[in-house]
């Protein structure tokens, strides 16, 4: 039994859905997304709702997955997705230049990060209660998977240090810092 798969997907005004064999194309005010549908899962439009149905109980595991992927596409073309990163550390900074983000993260050289198509990156300074806090990087786009992947790649450029907490971290990420050496 898939509880998530049985939930209908509400279609907001301005969203058009084109159901093809194996894919669903969702168009909205922010753009168009195509989502692959696994075999054995069918979608049908019922008024202003989209309903996922499975052909047999063999595909129960994919029922909720397919519904969640289409729901993410509908949310993406209407509202979009956002992921925020904080850059913590003295001298650590970032700036957007044309189609790339330039990071200075304590290495001997700046890191050039290309911005993929369909993703917008904004760098701003916001006052927060973190010591050595510098900047916030906001990643936005309509594809949830792509936004999360770009944010993960940016975080991997300098993961938070386990002792001081310096590096690139997600906003609201809770870090448990390790104690340093104890002197005698």
C-alpha positions, 0 to 999 in steps of 0.5 A: 500500500502506497499512501503517498502514491494514492494522494492526488496532485493539485494542479494550480492555475496556469499549469499545463500537463502533457501525458506521453508514453513514459514521460510527463511534461509539466509547463507553468509560469517559470518554465517546462520540466519533463519527468520520466514515469516508471513502467507500470505507473499511469497518470490521469487528469481528474478535474483539477487534480492529477492521479497516479495509478499502478497497474499491479501490486508489483510496482508498489515501490515505484508508485509513491516515487513517481507521484513525488517526482511529478509533484516536485515538477508541478511545484518547481514550475509554479514556485521553484526551489531554493537552497541556501549555503553559508560561508563561514571563515575569516577571508572566505568569500564568494562572488558571481561573475557572468556564468560562474561563481568565484570562491575564495576558501582559504586555498592558495588559489580561487575556485571557479564554479560554473553555473549550470543552465537553469540555475540562478545563484545570488551571493549576499551578506546577511547578519547572522549570529555565527562567528566569522560569518561572511556571506550567504549563497542562494541557489534557485531553480525549477528542478529540485534535483538539480538545485540540490546537486549544485548546492551539494557540489558547492558545499563539497568545495570546502566542507565544514571543519569538524573543530572550528566549523569553518567552510561552506555549510547549508543554512540551518545545518547543525554541526557538532564540533569536536573538542580540540587537544587538551594540554597538560 
